[in-house]
Amino acid sequence: MKIKNFFLASAVVALSAGPMLASAQESDNSILSMTRIYLEPLAGMSFGAAMNEYIECYEENGGDNSWTAWRDMESSVVWIVSNMDGWAEMDQERGEAEGACWSILVEKMPASVIKMKTDYARYMADWSDPSEDFNVVRLHQFMVDEGDDFRETVGEMTSMLKEAEHEHVGAWYGMIGSDADEIDYFQVSQYENFAEIDADRPNYNSVMVEEMGEEKAEEMWDELFDSVADYGYKTVLLSRMEDWSYDADEE
């Protein structure tokens, strides 16, 4: 019973919180909600069927929240991502659509799920220049030892990239309330599709080398990673799952 109640509480957070990721950049107060759903082996189809049924029910009952779903390309994890315009949205009562579709969460999803974890992050507008058309993202995640040094270096780096009109600065987020052994910041590199990952497009390093020379660019990278904890950098590659996403504003 405790496991089921925990699952349901996490599912409500995941599927009932504000606009989806694509509009997270609109407000400096935006809080990103990210629920990672760890699936049982080979449970993707059963989870997907339950998710599709929930979305159909939610739409039929006039649900007005939105979210995007993402598949981890290296593990059996689904990310449900939504956006809140401040913490006050957490005070809102569950809507009619959530109530009407509650039984799907209770009866059909838990069997596919090992555990769920929800984290929150704040959008960092000064460091960001995001794209709007993307279906694949790579998260560059940082666990930081020296926060002041990290923020100063990233601030200098992203300011330079913006001045150089780099098209792929992406979006930066700072974690809210993360534990000591969890990441502190992450940057979202955005791609239209997987083929774009193979493309020889300008990246942070190539633009920095062009703007300041190879030696100074290397020094800046050294400064950045000197502020990062040992083994404190990792990446996650995610692909958008359109069938499991929902946009309440889409006609």
Buried (B, 14 or more C-beta within 10 A) or exposed (E): EEEEEEBBEBBBBBBBBBBBBBBBBEBEEBBBBBBBBBBEEEBBEBBBEBBEBBBEBBBEBEBEBBBBBBBBEEEBBBBBBBBBBEEEBBEEEEBEBBEBBBEBBEEBBBEBBEEBEBBBBBBBBEBBBBBEEBBBBBBBBBBBEBEEBBBBBBBEBBEBBBEBEBEBBBBBBBBEEBEEEEBBBBBBBBBEBEEBEEEEEEEBEEBBBEBBEEEEBBEBBEBBBEBBBEEBBEEBBBBBBEEBBBBBEEE
